[in-house]
Amino acid sequence: MTLAMWVRQIHRWVSMLFAVIVASLFAALGMGTQPPQWVFFLPLAPLAVLMLTGLYMFALPYLANRRGGA
């Protein structure tokens, strides 16, 4: 697998993890329970990974054009 394929797979799996974390956080808030303060910081780590991989995938076509690729 190439680097671009690995980045896409990581982006897909981390996005699912991020969605589960955010959904469970909203579910906990909807049930009326007040989770500890650190729980609100849980989505930040996957969000940082999503930002980095998303920026890489966004830049791929521009880098390919610069190198003369298709």
PDB file of N, H, CA, C and O in Angstrom:
ATOM      1  N   MET A   1       0.840  -1.188   0.000  1.00  0.00           N
ATOM      2  CA  MET A   1       0.000   0.000   0.000  1.00  0.00           C
ATOM      3  C   MET A   1       0.881   1.246   0.000  1.00  0.00           C
ATOM      4  O   MET A   1       1.929   1.292   0.645  1.00  0.00           O
ATOM      5  N   THR A   2       0.437   2.229  -0.723  1.00  0.00           N
ATOM      6  H   THR A   2      -0.415   2.192  -1.247  1.00  0.00           H
ATOM      7  CA  THR A   2       1.178   3.480  -0.776  1.00  0.00           C
ATOM      8  C   THR A   2       0.840   4.340   0.449  1.00  0.00           C
ATOM      9  O   THR A   2      -0.084   4.043   1.207  1.00  0.00           O
ATOM     10  N   LEU A   3       1.601   5.390   0.613  1.00  0.00           N
ATOM     11  H   LEU A   3       2.351   5.631  -0.003  1.00  0.00           H
ATOM     12  CA  LEU A   3       1.373   6.293   1.744  1.00  0.00           C
ATOM     13  C   LEU A   3      -0.012   6.925   1.666  1.00  0.00           C
ATOM     14  O   LEU A   3      -0.689   7.065   2.685  1.00  0.00           O
ATOM     15  N   ALA A   4      -0.434   7.306   0.468  1.00  0.00           N
ATOM     16  H   ALA A   4       0.116   7.193  -0.360  1.00  0.00           H
ATOM     17  CA  ALA A   4      -1.749   7.936   0.310  1.00  0.00           C
ATOM     18  C   ALA A   4      -2.869   6.985   0.717  1.00  0.00           C
ATOM     19  O   ALA A   4      -3.860   7.410   1.312  1.00  0.00           O
ATOM     20  N   MET A   5      -2.719   5.709   0.401  1.00  0.00           N
ATOM     21  H   MET A   5      -1.914   5.364  -0.082  1.00  0.00           H
ATOM     22  CA  MET A   5      -3.748   4.739   0.778  1.00  0.00           C
ATOM     23  C   MET A   5      -3.795   4.542   2.286  1.00  0.00           C
ATOM     24  O   MET A   5      -4.874   4.408   2.864  1.00  0.00           O
ATOM     25  N   TRP A   6      -2.618   4.524   2.930  1.00  0.00           N
ATOM     26  H   TRP A   6      -1.742   4.632   2.460  1.00  0.00           H
ATOM     27  CA  TRP A   6      -2.575   4.411   4.381  1.00  0.00           C
ATOM     28  C   TRP A   6      -3.233   5.616   5.043  1.00  0.00           C
ATOM     29  O   TRP A   6      -3.977   5.473   6.014  1.00  0.00           O
ATOM     30  N   VAL A   7      -2.956   6.790   4.517  1.00  0.00           N
ATOM     31  H   VAL A   7      -2.352   6.906   3.728  1.00  0.00           H
ATOM     32  CA  VAL A   7      -3.533   8.009   5.091  1.00  0.00           C
ATOM     33  C   VAL A   7      -5.052   7.991   4.952  1.00  0.00           C
ATOM     34  O   VAL A   7      -5.761   8.391   5.875  1.00  0.00           O
ATOM     35  N   ARG A   8      -5.557   7.530   3.807  1.00  0.00           N
ATOM     36  H   ARG A   8      -4.981   7.206   3.057  1.00  0.00           H
ATOM     37  CA  ARG A   8      -7.009   7.445   3.616  1.00  0.00           C
ATOM     38  C   ARG A   8      -7.644   6.465   4.595  1.00  0.00           C
ATOM     39  O   ARG A   8      -8.699   6.753   5.161  1.00  0.00           O
ATOM     40  N   GLN A   9      -7.010   5.307   4.799  1.00  0.00           N
ATOM     41  H   GLN A   9      -6.154   5.073   4.338  1.00  0.00           H
ATOM     42  CA  GLN A   9      -7.546   4.322   5.736  1.00  0.00           C
ATOM     43  C   GLN A   9      -7.543   4.869   7.162  1.00  0.00           C
ATOM     44  O   GLN A   9      -8.516   4.706   7.898  1.00  0.00           O
ATOM     45  N   ILE A  10      -6.462   5.508   7.540  1.00  0.00           N
ATOM     46  H   ILE A  10      -5.671   5.640   6.942  1.00  0.00           H
ATOM     47  CA  ILE A  10      -6.384   6.099   8.884  1.00  0.00           C
ATOM     48  C   ILE A  10      -7.465   7.161   9.044  1.00  0.00           C
ATOM     49  O   ILE A  10      -8.113   7.235  10.088  1.00  0.00           O
ATOM     50  N   HIS A  11      -7.660   7.976   8.023  1.00  0.00           N
ATOM     51  H   HIS A  11      -7.133   7.916   7.175  1.00  0.00           H
ATOM     52  CA  HIS A  11      -8.670   9.031   8.072  1.00  0.00           C
ATOM     53  C   HIS A  11     -10.067   8.436   8.239  1.00  0.00           C
ATOM     54  O   HIS A  11     -10.874   8.943   9.018  1.00  0.00           O
ATOM     55  N   ARG A  12     -10.347   7.365   7.510  1.00  0.00           N
ATOM     56  H   ARG A  12      -9.691   6.953   6.878  1.00  0.00           H
ATOM     57  CA  ARG A  12     -11.667   6.726   7.614  1.00  0.00           C
ATOM     58  C   ARG A  12     -11.915   6.169   9.002  1.00  0.00           C
ATOM     59  O   ARG A  12     -12.972   6.411   9.585  1.00  0.00           O
ATOM     60  N   TRP A  13     -10.957   5.426   9.542  1.00  0.00           N
ATOM     61  H   TRP A  13     -10.098   5.229   9.069  1.00  0.00           H
ATOM     62  CA  TRP A  13     -11.158   4.792  10.846  1.00  0.00           C
ATOM     63  C   TRP A  13     -11.204   5.811  11.972  1.00  0.00           C
ATOM     64  O   TRP A  13     -11.991   5.673  12.908  1.00  0.00           O
ATOM     65  N   VAL A  14     -10.377   6.819  11.884  1.00  0.00           N
ATOM     66  H   VAL A  14      -9.738   6.932  11.123  1.00  0.00           H
ATOM     67  CA  VAL A  14     -10.386   7.843  12.938  1.00  0.00           C
ATOM     68  C   VAL A  14     -11.673   8.662  12.879  1.00  0.00           C
ATOM     69  O   VAL A  14     -12.171   9.104  13.914  1.00  0.00           O
ATOM     70  N   SER A  15     -12.215   8.866  11.678  1.00  0.00           N
ATOM     71  H   SER A  15     -11.810   8.507  10.837  1.00  0.00           H
ATOM     72  CA  SER A  15     -13.480   9.599  11.579  1.00  0.00           C
ATOM     73  C   SER A  15     -14.614   8.815  12.228  1.00  0.00           C
ATOM     74  O   SER A  15     -15.499   9.405  12.848  1.00  0.00           O
ATOM     75  N   MET A  16     -14.596   7.488  12.091  1.00  0.00           N
ATOM     76  H   MET A  16     -13.877   7.008  11.588  1.00  0.00           H
ATOM     77  CA  MET A  16     -15.613   6.678  12.771  1.00  0.00           C
ATOM     78  C   MET A  16     -15.446   6.751  14.281  1.00  0.00           C
ATOM     79  O   MET A  16     -16.431   6.852  15.012  1.00  0.00           O
ATOM     80  N   LEU A  17     -14.204   6.700  14.752  1.00  0.00           N
ATOM     81  H   LEU A  17     -13.404   6.618  14.158  1.00  0.00           H
ATOM     82  CA  LEU A  17     -13.941   6.832  16.186  1.00  0.00           C
ATOM     83  C   LEU A  17     -14.413   8.186  16.698  1.00  0.00           C
ATOM     84  O   LEU A  17     -15.026   8.271  17.762  1.00  0.00           O
ATOM     85  N   PHE A  18     -14.130   9.236  15.951  1.00  0.00           N
ATOM     86  H   PHE A  18     -13.632   9.167  15.087  1.00  0.00           H
ATOM     87  CA  PHE A  18     -14.547  10.582  16.335  1.00  0.00           C
ATOM     88  C   PHE A  18     -16.072  10.673  16.428  1.00  0.00           C
ATOM     89  O   PHE A  18     -16.606  11.256  17.371  1.00  0.00           O
ATOM     90  N   ALA A  19     -16.769  10.094  15.447  1.00  0.00           N
ATOM     91  H   ALA A  19     -16.335   9.620  14.680  1.00  0.00           H
ATOM     92  CA  ALA A  19     -18.229  10.132  15.453  1.00  0.00           C
ATOM     93  C   ALA A  19     -18.801   9.390  16.658  1.00  0.00           C
ATOM     94  O   ALA A  19     -19.774   9.845  17.259  1.00  0.00           O
ATOM     95  N   VAL A  20     -18.208   8.258  17.015  1.00  0.00           N
ATOM     96  H   VAL A  20     -17.418   7.888  16.527  1.00  0.00           H
ATOM     97  CA  VAL A  20     -18.685   7.497  18.174  1.00  0.00           C
ATOM     98  C   VAL A  20     -18.454   8.283  19.458  1.00  0.00           C
ATOM     99  O   VAL A  20     -19.321   8.314  20.331  1.00  0.00           O
ATOM    100  N   ILE A  21     -17.305   8.911  19.578  1.00  0.00           N
ATOM    101  H   ILE A  21     -16.601   8.886  18.868  1.00  0.00           H
ATOM    102  CA  ILE A  21     -17.012   9.692  20.789  1.00  0.00           C
ATOM    103  C   ILE A  21     -17.993  10.858  20.933  1.00  0.00           C
ATOM    104  O   ILE A  21     -18.534  11.091  22.014  1.00  0.00           O
ATOM    105  N   VAL A  22     -18.218  11.582  19.844  1.00  0.00           N
ATOM    106  H   VAL A  22     -17.779  11.392  18.965  1.00  0.00           H
ATOM    107  CA  VAL A  22     -19.122  12.738  19.904  1.00  0.00           C
ATOM    108  C   VAL A  22     -20.554  12.284  20.166  1.00  0.00           C
ATOM    109  O   VAL A  22     -21.263  12.915  20.950  1.00  0.00           O
ATOM    110  N   ALA A  23     -20.993  11.199  19.524  1.00  0.00           N
ATOM    111  H   ALA A  23     -20.417  10.686  18.888  1.00  0.00           H
ATOM    112  CA  ALA A  23     -22.351  10.703  19.742  1.00  0.00           C
ATOM    113  C   ALA A  23     -22.548  10.245  21.184  1.00  0.00           C
ATOM    114  O   ALA A  23     -23.590  10.506  21.785  1.00  0.00           O
ATOM    115  N   SER A  24     -21.557   9.567  21.732  1.00  0.00           N
ATOM    116  H   SER A  24     -20.710   9.355  21.244  1.00  0.00           H
ATOM    117  CA  SER A  24     -21.688   9.122  23.123  1.00  0.00           C
ATOM    118  C   SER A  24     -21.669  10.299  24.093  1.00  0.00           C
ATOM    119  O   SER A  24     -22.325  10.261  25.134  1.00  0.00           O
ATOM    120  N   LEU A  25     -20.932  11.320  23.759  1.00  0.00           N
ATOM    121  H   LEU A  25     -20.399  11.351  22.913  1.00  0.00           H
ATOM    122  CA  LEU A  25     -20.919  12.522  24.600  1.00  0.00           C
ATOM    123  C   LEU A  25     -22.284  13.202  24.593  1.00  0.00           C
ATOM    124  O   LEU A  25     -22.789  13.605  25.641  1.00  0.00           O
ATOM    125  N   PHE A  26     -22.875  13.326  23.413  1.00  0.00           N
ATOM    126  H   PHE A  26     -22.465  12.999  22.562  1.00  0.00           H
ATOM    127  CA  PHE A  26     -24.213  13.915  23.331  1.00  0.00           C
ATOM    128  C   PHE A  26     -25.250  13.032  24.017  1.00  0.00           C
ATOM    129  O   PHE A  26     -26.182  13.538  24.642  1.00  0.00           O
ATOM    130  N   ALA A  27     -25.093  11.713  23.902  1.00  0.00           N
ATOM    131  H   ALA A  27     -24.336  11.302  23.395  1.00  0.00           H
ATOM    132  CA  ALA A  27     -26.034  10.808  24.573  1.00  0.00           C
ATOM    133  C   ALA A  27     -25.934  10.958  26.085  1.00  0.00           C
ATOM    134  O   ALA A  27     -26.952  10.963  26.778  1.00  0.00           O
ATOM    135  N   ALA A  28     -24.726  11.078  26.595  1.00  0.00           N
ATOM    136  H   ALA A  28     -23.900  11.074  26.032  1.00  0.00           H
ATOM    137  CA  ALA A  28     -24.552  11.255  28.039  1.00  0.00           C
ATOM    138  C   ALA A  28     -25.165  12.570  28.500  1.00  0.00           C
ATOM    139  O   ALA A  28     -25.785  12.634  29.561  1.00  0.00           O
ATOM    140  N   LEU A  29     -24.993  13.603  27.712  1.00  0.00           N
ATOM    141  H   LEU A  29     -24.490  13.551  26.850  1.00  0.00           H
ATOM    142  CA  LEU A  29     -25.588  14.893  28.075  1.00  0.00           C
ATOM    143  C   LEU A  29     -27.107  14.848  27.959  1.00  0.00           C
ATOM    144  O   LEU A  29     -27.812  15.487  28.740  1.00  0.00           O
ATOM    145  N   GLY A  30     -27.611  14.093  26.985  1.00  0.00           N
ATOM    146  H   GLY A  30     -27.038  13.574  26.350  1.00  0.00           H
ATOM    147  CA  GLY A  30     -29.056  13.983  26.801  1.00  0.00           C
ATOM    148  C   GLY A  30     -29.740  13.218  27.916  1.00  0.00           C
ATOM    149  O   GLY A  30     -30.914  13.453  28.201  1.00  0.00           O
ATOM    150  N   MET A  31     -29.019  12.305  28.548  1.00  0.00           N
ATOM    151  H   MET A  31     -28.065  12.115  28.316  1.00  0.00           H
ATOM    152  CA  MET A  31     -29.599  11.537  29.654  1.00  0.00           C
ATOM    153  C   MET A  31     -29.591  12.330  30.955  1.00  0.00           C
ATOM    154  O   MET A  31     -30.115  11.872  31.971  1.00  0.00           O
ATOM    155  N   GLY A  32     -29.009  13.493  30.922  1.00  0.00           N
ATOM    156  H   GLY A  32     -28.584  13.866  30.097  1.00  0.00           H
ATOM    157  CA  GLY A  32     -29.021  14.331  32.114  1.00  0.00           C
ATOM    158  C   GLY A  32     -27.832  14.131  33.029  1.00  0.00           C
ATOM    159  O   GLY A  32     -27.740  14.785  34.068  1.00  0.00           O
ATOM    160  N   THR A  33     -26.928  13.250  32.671  1.00  0.00           N
ATOM    161  H   THR A  33     -27.003  12.719  31.827  1.00  0.00           H
ATOM    162  CA  THR A  33     -25.743  13.060  33.507  1.00  0.00           C
ATOM    163  C   THR A  33     -24.696  14.100  33.147  1.00  0.00           C
ATOM    164  O   THR A  33     -24.577  14.506  31.991  1.00  0.00           O
ATOM    165  N   GLN A  34     -23.959  14.512  34.122  1.00  0.00           N
ATOM    166  H   GLN A  34     -24.055  14.182  35.061  1.00  0.00           H
ATOM    167  CA  GLN A  34     -22.878  15.461  33.895  1.00  0.00           C
ATOM    168  C   GLN A  34     -21.555  14.715  33.945  1.00  0.00           C
ATOM    169  O   GLN A  34     -21.074  14.386  35.029  1.00  0.00           O
ATOM    170  N   PRO A  35     -20.947  14.438  32.765  1.00  0.00           N
ATOM    171  CA  PRO A  35     -19.673  13.711  32.769  1.00  0.00           C
ATOM    172  C   PRO A  35     -18.553  14.590  33.329  1.00  0.00           C
ATOM    173  O   PRO A  35     -18.693  15.810  33.403  1.00  0.00           O
ATOM    174  N   PRO A  36     -17.456  13.971  33.716  1.00  0.00           N
ATOM    175  CA  PRO A  36     -16.317  14.762  34.202  1.00  0.00           C
ATOM    176  C   PRO A  36     -15.801  15.699  33.107  1.00  0.00           C
ATOM    177  O   PRO A  36     -16.022  15.479  31.917  1.00  0.00           O
ATOM    178  N   GLN A  37     -15.125  16.725  33.539  1.00  0.00           N
ATOM    179  H   GLN A  37     -14.946  16.905  34.507  1.00  0.00           H
ATOM    180  CA  GLN A  37     -14.664  17.751  32.609  1.00  0.00           C
ATOM    181  C   GLN A  37     -13.710  17.206  31.550  1.00  0.00           C
ATOM    182  O   GLN A  37     -13.723  17.693  30.420  1.00  0.00           O
ATOM    183  N   TRP A  38     -12.876  16.203  31.879  1.00  0.00           N
ATOM    184  H   TRP A  38     -12.865  15.807  32.797  1.00  0.00           H
ATOM    185  CA  TRP A  38     -11.891  15.681  30.932  1.00  0.00           C
ATOM    186  C   TRP A  38     -12.557  14.962  29.756  1.00  0.00           C
ATOM    187  O   TRP A  38     -11.940  14.811  28.701  1.00  0.00           O
ATOM    188  N   VAL A  39     -13.790  14.524  29.919  1.00  0.00           N
ATOM    189  H   VAL A  39     -14.291  14.647  30.776  1.00  0.00           H
ATOM    190  CA  VAL A  39     -14.487  13.815  28.846  1.00  0.00           C
ATOM    191  C   VAL A  39     -14.717  14.742  27.655  1.00  0.00           C
ATOM    192  O   VAL A  39     -14.759  14.285  26.513  1.00  0.00           O
ATOM    193  N   PHE A  40     -14.863  16.023  27.911  1.00  0.00           N
ATOM    194  H   PHE A  40     -14.829  16.394  28.839  1.00  0.00           H
ATOM    195  CA  PHE A  40     -15.098  16.975  26.824  1.00  0.00           C
ATOM    196  C   PHE A  40     -13.853  17.186  25.961  1.00  0.00           C
ATOM    197  O   PHE A  40     -13.953  17.722  24.857  1.00  0.00           O
ATOM    198  N   PHE A  41     -12.691  16.774  26.446  1.00  0.00           N
ATOM    199  H   PHE A  41     -12.610  16.338  27.343  1.00  0.00           H
ATOM    200  CA  PHE A  41     -11.455  16.896  25.674  1.00  0.00           C
ATOM    201  C   PHE A  41     -11.149  15.647  24.848  1.00  0.00           C
ATOM    202  O   PHE A  41     -10.214  15.666  24.048  1.00  0.00           O
ATOM    203  N   LEU A  42     -11.904  14.571  25.015  1.00  0.00           N
ATOM    204  H   LEU A  42     -12.664  14.556  25.665  1.00  0.00           H
ATOM    205  CA  LEU A  42     -11.661  13.331  24.278  1.00  0.00           C
ATOM    206  C   LEU A  42     -11.725  13.495  22.760  1.00  0.00           C
ATOM    207  O   LEU A  42     -10.900  12.899  22.068  1.00  0.00           O
ATOM    208  N   PRO A  43     -12.657  14.270  22.204  1.00  0.00           N
ATOM    209  CA  PRO A  43     -12.710  14.375  20.740  1.00  0.00           C
ATOM    210  C   PRO A  43     -11.545  15.155  20.128  1.00  0.00           C
ATOM    211  O   PRO A  43     -11.385  15.140  18.907  1.00  0.00           O
ATOM    212  N   LEU A  44     -10.742  15.823  20.920  1.00  0.00           N
ATOM    213  H   LEU A  44     -10.871  15.835  21.912  1.00  0.00           H
ATOM    214  CA  LEU A  44      -9.704  16.680  20.352  1.00  0.00           C
ATOM    215  C   LEU A  44      -8.560  15.900  19.717  1.00  0.00           C
ATOM    216  O   LEU A  44      -8.015  16.337  18.704  1.00  0.00           O
ATOM    217  N   ALA A  45      -8.183  14.758  20.284  1.00  0.00           N
ATOM    218  H   ALA A  45      -8.626  14.403  21.107  1.00  0.00           H
ATOM    219  CA  ALA A  45      -7.093  13.971  19.710  1.00  0.00           C
ATOM    220  C   ALA A  45      -7.460  13.418  18.327  1.00  0.00           C
ATOM    221  O   ALA A  45      -6.685  13.589  17.386  1.00  0.00           O
ATOM    222  N   PRO A  46      -8.635  12.751  18.174  1.00  0.00           N
ATOM    223  CA  PRO A  46      -8.999  12.303  16.827  1.00  0.00           C
ATOM    224  C   PRO A  46      -9.215  13.466  15.862  1.00  0.00           C
ATOM    225  O   PRO A  46      -8.955  13.342  14.666  1.00  0.00           O
ATOM    226  N   LEU A  47      -9.683  14.577  16.378  1.00  0.00           N
ATOM    227  H   LEU A  47      -9.894  14.678  17.350  1.00  0.00           H
ATOM    228  CA  LEU A  47      -9.902  15.736  15.510  1.00  0.00           C
ATOM    229  C   LEU A  47      -8.580  16.267  14.968  1.00  0.00           C
ATOM    230  O   LEU A  47      -8.519  16.707  13.819  1.00  0.00           O
ATOM    231  N   ALA A  48      -7.530  16.234  15.769  1.00  0.00           N
ATOM    232  H   ALA A  48      -7.580  15.876  16.702  1.00  0.00           H
ATOM    233  CA  ALA A  48      -6.213  16.667  15.298  1.00  0.00           C
ATOM    234  C   ALA A  48      -5.692  15.726  14.212  1.00  0.00           C
ATOM    235  O   ALA A  48      -5.120  16.175  13.220  1.00  0.00           O
ATOM    236  N   VAL A  49      -5.892  14.421  14.402  1.00  0.00           N
ATOM    237  H   VAL A  49      -6.357  14.056  15.209  1.00  0.00           H
ATOM    238  CA  VAL A  49      -5.464  13.454  13.382  1.00  0.00           C
ATOM    239  C   VAL A  49      -6.266  13.662  12.097  1.00  0.00           C
ATOM    240  O   VAL A  49      -5.710  13.602  11.000  1.00  0.00           O
ATOM    241  N   LEU A  50      -7.564  13.903  12.233  1.00  0.00           N
ATOM    242  H   LEU A  50      -8.015  13.951  13.124  1.00  0.00           H
ATOM    243  CA  LEU A  50      -8.397  14.155  11.056  1.00  0.00           C
ATOM    244  C   LEU A  50      -7.956  15.414  10.312  1.00  0.00           C
ATOM    245  O   LEU A  50      -7.981  15.451   9.082  1.00  0.00           O
ATOM    246  N   MET A  51      -7.561  16.425  11.042  1.00  0.00           N
ATOM    247  H   MET A  51      -7.541  16.395  12.041  1.00  0.00           H
ATOM    248  CA  MET A  51      -7.103  17.650  10.400  1.00  0.00           C
ATOM    249  C   MET A  51      -5.815  17.407   9.613  1.00  0.00           C
ATOM    250  O   MET A  51      -5.685  17.859   8.475  1.00  0.00           O
ATOM    251  N   LEU A  52      -4.871  16.698  10.216  1.00  0.00           N
ATOM    252  H   LEU A  52      -4.977  16.331  11.140  1.00  0.00           H
ATOM    253  CA  LEU A  52      -3.600  16.449   9.537  1.00  0.00           C
ATOM    254  C   LEU A  52      -3.775  15.568   8.298  1.00  0.00           C
ATOM    255  O   LEU A  52      -3.236  15.871   7.234  1.00  0.00           O
ATOM    256  N   THR A  53      -4.528  14.478   8.442  1.00  0.00           N
ATOM    257  H   THR A  53      -4.966  14.231   9.306  1.00  0.00           H
ATOM    258  CA  THR A  53      -4.730  13.603   7.289  1.00  0.00           C
ATOM    259  C   THR A  53      -5.582  14.263   6.221  1.00  0.00           C
ATOM    260  O   THR A  53      -5.366  14.039   5.030  1.00  0.00           O
ATOM    261  N   GLY A  54      -6.545  15.072   6.631  1.00  0.00           N
ATOM    262  H   GLY A  54      -6.720  15.253   7.599  1.00  0.00           H
ATOM    263  CA  GLY A  54      -7.372  15.792   5.660  1.00  0.00           C
ATOM    264  C   GLY A  54      -6.567  16.815   4.877  1.00  0.00           C
ATOM    265  O   GLY A  54      -6.747  16.959   3.668  1.00  0.00           O
ATOM    266  N   LEU A  55      -5.687  17.519   5.557  1.00  0.00           N
ATOM    267  H   LEU A  55      -5.540  17.401   6.540  1.00  0.00           H
ATOM    268  CA  LEU A  55      -4.835  18.474   4.850  1.00  0.00           C
ATOM    269  C   LEU A  55      -3.884  17.782   3.888  1.00  0.00           C
ATOM    270  O   LEU A  55      -3.595  18.301   2.809  1.00  0.00           O
ATOM    271  N   TYR A  56      -3.393  16.599   4.283  1.00  0.00           N
ATOM    272  H   TYR A  56      -3.627  16.178   5.159  1.00  0.00           H
ATOM    273  CA  TYR A  56      -2.520  15.839   3.393  1.00  0.00           C
ATOM    274  C   TYR A  56      -3.283  15.413   2.134  1.00  0.00           C
ATOM    275  O   TYR A  56      -2.785  15.552   1.017  1.00  0.00           O
ATOM    276  N   MET A  57      -4.500  14.891   2.333  1.00  0.00           N
ATOM    277  H   MET A  57      -4.905  14.777   3.241  1.00  0.00           H
ATOM    278  CA  MET A  57      -5.281  14.452   1.172  1.00  0.00           C
ATOM    279  C   MET A  57      -5.702  15.639   0.306  1.00  0.00           C
ATOM    280  O   MET A  57      -5.816  15.506  -0.913  1.00  0.00           O
ATOM    281  N   PHE A  58      -5.932  16.790   0.923  1.00  0.00           N
ATOM    282  H   PHE A  58      -5.840  16.897   1.913  1.00  0.00           H
ATOM    283  CA  PHE A  58      -6.283  17.985   0.171  1.00  0.00           C
ATOM    284  C   PHE A  58      -5.117  18.434  -0.705  1.00  0.00           C
ATOM    285  O   PHE A  58      -5.321  18.912  -1.821  1.00  0.00           O
ATOM    286  N   ALA A  59      -3.899  18.280  -0.199  1.00  0.00           N
ATOM    287  H   ALA A  59      -3.733  17.891   0.707  1.00  0.00           H
ATOM    288  CA  ALA A  59      -2.724  18.752  -0.927  1.00  0.00           C
ATOM    289  C   ALA A  59      -2.236  17.769  -1.986  1.00  0.00           C
ATOM    290  O   ALA A  59      -1.467  18.156  -2.866  1.00  0.00           O
ATOM    291  N   LEU A  60      -2.664  16.501  -1.925  1.00  0.00           N
ATOM    292  H   LEU A  60      -3.289  16.187  -1.211  1.00  0.00           H
ATOM    293  CA  LEU A  60      -2.175  15.493  -2.867  1.00  0.00           C
ATOM    294  C   LEU A  60      -2.337  15.876  -4.338  1.00  0.00           C
ATOM    295  O   LEU A  60      -1.367  15.759  -5.087  1.00  0.00           O
ATOM    296  N   PRO A  61      -3.500  16.324  -4.790  1.00  0.00           N
ATOM    297  CA  PRO A  61      -3.619  16.662  -6.216  1.00  0.00           C
ATOM    298  C   PRO A  61      -2.702  17.808  -6.633  1.00  0.00           C
ATOM    299  O   PRO A  61      -2.173  17.806  -7.744  1.00  0.00           O
ATOM    300  N   TYR A  62      -2.514  18.773  -5.762  1.00  0.00           N
ATOM    301  H   TYR A  62      -2.944  18.776  -4.859  1.00  0.00           H
ATOM    302  CA  TYR A  62      -1.649  19.906  -6.095  1.00  0.00           C
ATOM    303  C   TYR A  62      -0.195  19.483  -6.155  1.00  0.00           C
ATOM    304  O   TYR A  62       0.561  19.971  -6.995  1.00  0.00           O
ATOM    305  N   LEU A  63       0.205  18.574  -5.267  1.00  0.00           N
ATOM    306  H   LEU A  63      -0.409  18.178  -4.585  1.00  0.00           H
ATOM    307  CA  LEU A  63       1.574  18.077  -5.303  1.00  0.00           C
ATOM    308  C   LEU A  63       1.812  17.202  -6.527  1.00  0.00           C
ATOM    309  O   LEU A  63       2.902  17.224  -7.098  1.00  0.00           O
ATOM    310  N   ALA A  64       0.809  16.436  -6.936  1.00  0.00           N
ATOM    311  H   ALA A  64      -0.077  16.418  -6.472  1.00  0.00           H
ATOM    312  CA  ALA A  64       0.949  15.607  -8.141  1.00  0.00           C
ATOM    313  C   ALA A  64       1.064  16.468  -9.389  1.00  0.00           C
ATOM    314  O   ALA A  64       1.832  16.144 -10.295  1.00  0.00           O
ATOM    315  N   ASN A  65       0.312  17.559  -9.447  1.00  0.00           N
ATOM    316  H   ASN A  65      -0.312  17.822  -8.711  1.00  0.00           H
ATOM    317  CA  ASN A  65       0.387  18.463 -10.593  1.00  0.00           C
ATOM    318  C   ASN A  65       1.758  19.137 -10.673  1.00  0.00           C
ATOM    319  O   ASN A  65       2.288  19.367 -11.760  1.00  0.00           O
ATOM    320  N   ARG A  66       2.310  19.443  -9.524  1.00  0.00           N
ATOM    321  H   ARG A  66       1.879  19.255  -8.641  1.00  0.00           H
ATOM    322  CA  ARG A  66       3.617  20.094  -9.501  1.00  0.00           C
ATOM    323  C   ARG A  66       4.722  19.158  -9.995  1.00  0.00           C
ATOM    324  O   ARG A  66       5.670  19.585 -10.654  1.00  0.00           O
ATOM    325  N   ARG A  67       4.577  17.861  -9.658  1.00  0.00           N
ATOM    326  H   ARG A  67       3.807  17.514  -9.122  1.00  0.00           H
ATOM    327  CA  ARG A  67       5.563  16.879 -10.084  1.00  0.00           C
ATOM    328  C   ARG A  67       5.357  16.424 -11.528  1.00  0.00           C
ATOM    329  O   ARG A  67       6.202  15.728 -12.092  1.00  0.00           O
ATOM    330  N   GLY A  68       4.244  16.814 -12.115  1.00  0.00           N
ATOM    331  H   GLY A  68       3.558  17.379 -11.657  1.00  0.00           H
ATOM    332  CA  GLY A  68       3.966  16.429 -13.489  1.00  0.00           C
ATOM    333  C   GLY A  68       3.173  15.130 -13.608  1.00  0.00           C
ATOM    334  O   GLY A  68       3.080  14.570 -14.700  1.00  0.00           O
ATOM    335  N   GLY A  69       2.604  14.643 -12.511  1.00  0.00           N
ATOM    336  H   GLY A  69       2.680  15.099 -11.624  1.00  0.00           H
ATOM    337  CA  GLY A  69       1.822  13.422 -12.534  1.00  0.00           C
ATOM    338  C   GLY A  69       0.400  13.695 -12.992  1.00  0.00           C
ATOM    339  O   GLY A  69       0.011  14.838 -13.232  1.00  0.00           O
ATOM    340  N   ALA A  70      -0.361  12.624 -13.106  1.00  0.00           N
ATOM    341  H   ALA A  70      -0.045  11.695 -12.912  1.00  0.00           H
ATOM    342  CA  ALA A  70      -1.746  12.761 -13.564  1.00  0.00           C
ATOM    343  C   ALA A  70      -2.662  13.142 -12.430  1.00  0.00           C
ATOM    344  O   ALA A  70      -3.865  13.299 -12.635  1.00  0.00           O
TER     345      ALA A  70
END
